[in-house]
């Protein structure tokens, strides 16, 4: 995981930044104080359905006992999106950190 080294002070508004949209998917997270040092990192990152905002679950698609694809689906409205259509978690975290620096 990419470390975030923002120190909490009255001028840092990044702690209120806990939701954004990437690849048409809503992402939500928390900020966690790393080892109680006053430095924060992205924690508990989840993908949410763009239609109903429910947390998306990951599903493996099998063919002859081999995983051939992964997709994210909504258990509420049945929205589906292939895993390859969403940026990888480390890229999303990098984008979150970049945007948080500008808050």
Helices and strands as residue ranges (DSSP letters): E 6-7, G 14-16, E 19-22, E 25-33, G 34-36, E 39-48, E 56-63, E 66-74, E 80-82, G 83-85, H 89-101
